[in-house]
Amino acid sequence: MIRSQSCPICKKVLPVNSAASLATFPFCSVRCRDVDLYRWSVGKYAIVEPLDPDELALNDEQTESEDDDDYES
């Protein structure tokens, strides 16, 4: 069974097919959308691990290699 989508801010369950009918999707209201925007603007959401350029390059190479393997099948 597929779980119902809920608002990430207030956890209110959204109606089925709300992506097509709600202009504020995935939020239930303009208020929740604005709360999320505020949280982003003050830095409440953050990447918690350091971004090492060498590690990022290695991850990119691995992803490209995996993508090439998919096309060979």
C-alpha positions as a Python dict, from the first residue, in 0.01 Angstrom:
ca = {
    (1, 'M'): (0, 0, 0),
    (2, 'I'): (124, 348, -84),
    (3, 'R'): (159, 587, 208),
    (4, 'S'): (-12, 923, 193),
    (5, 'Q'): (211, 1226, 139),
    (6, 'S'): (240, 1455, 440),
    (7, 'C'): (356, 1814, 478),
    (8, 'P'): (724, 1816, 583),
    (9, 'I'): (664, 2106, 824),
    (10, 'C'): (340, 2033, 1011),
    (11, 'K'): (300, 1663, 914),
    (12, 'K'): (-62, 1718, 800),
    (13, 'V'): (-168, 1443, 558),
    (14, 'L'): (-217, 1581, 209),
    (15, 'P'): (-501, 1470, -18),
    (16, 'V'): (-436, 1212, -289),
    (17, 'N'): (-307, 1370, -613),
    (18, 'S'): (-228, 1690, -425),
    (19, 'A'): (76, 1752, -644),
    (20, 'A'): (-155, 1845, -929),
    (21, 'S'): (-406, 2040, -722),
    (22, 'L'): (-196, 2227, -463),
    (23, 'A'): (18, 2520, -575),
    (24, 'T'): (215, 2487, -250),
    (25, 'F'): (301, 2114, -291),
    (26, 'P'): (477, 1944, -109),
    (27, 'F'): (356, 2178, 165),
    (28, 'C'): (-4, 2199, 280),
    (29, 'S'): (-18, 2578, 286),
    (30, 'V'): (162, 2900, 205),
    (31, 'R'): (249, 2928, 574),
    (32, 'C'): (433, 2595, 578),
    (33, 'R'): (609, 2681, 252),
    (34, 'D'): (724, 3012, 404),
    (35, 'V'): (841, 2841, 724),
    (36, 'D'): (1058, 2611, 512),
    (37, 'L'): (1197, 2904, 314),
    (38, 'Y'): (1280, 3085, 639),
    (39, 'R'): (1458, 2778, 775),
    (40, 'W'): (1671, 2760, 461),
    (41, 'S'): (1749, 3132, 477),
    (42, 'V'): (1876, 3123, 837),
    (43, 'G'): (2081, 2806, 784),
    (44, 'K'): (1869, 2554, 976),
    (45, 'Y'): (1924, 2306, 692),
    (46, 'A'): (2287, 2231, 622),
    (47, 'I'): (2520, 1971, 478),
    (48, 'V'): (2685, 1827, 787),
    (49, 'E'): (2987, 1658, 633),
    (50, 'P'): (3280, 1849, 493),
    (51, 'L'): (3300, 1864, 114),
    (52, 'D'): (3645, 1747, 9),
    (53, 'P'): (3709, 1828, -361),
    (54, 'D'): (3912, 1508, -409),
    (55, 'E'): (3633, 1295, -265),
    (56, 'L'): (3373, 1469, -482),
    (57, 'A'): (3581, 1399, -793),
    (58, 'L'): (3612, 1033, -693),
    (59, 'N'): (3234, 1007, -643),
    (60, 'D'): (3174, 1165, -985),
    (61, 'E'): (3408, 912, -1149),
    (62, 'Q'): (3230, 623, -976),
    (63, 'T'): (2890, 753, -1084),
    (64, 'E'): (3006, 790, -1445),
    (65, 'S'): (3147, 438, -1436),
    (66, 'E'): (2817, 299, -1304),
    (67, 'D'): (2624, 488, -1572),
    (68, 'D'): (2848, 342, -1844),
    (69, 'D'): (2786, -8, -1707),
    (70, 'D'): (2409, 46, -1735),
    (71, 'Y'): (2433, 129, -2104),
    (72, 'E'): (2643, -176, -2190),
    (73, 'S'): (2366, -419, -2091),
}
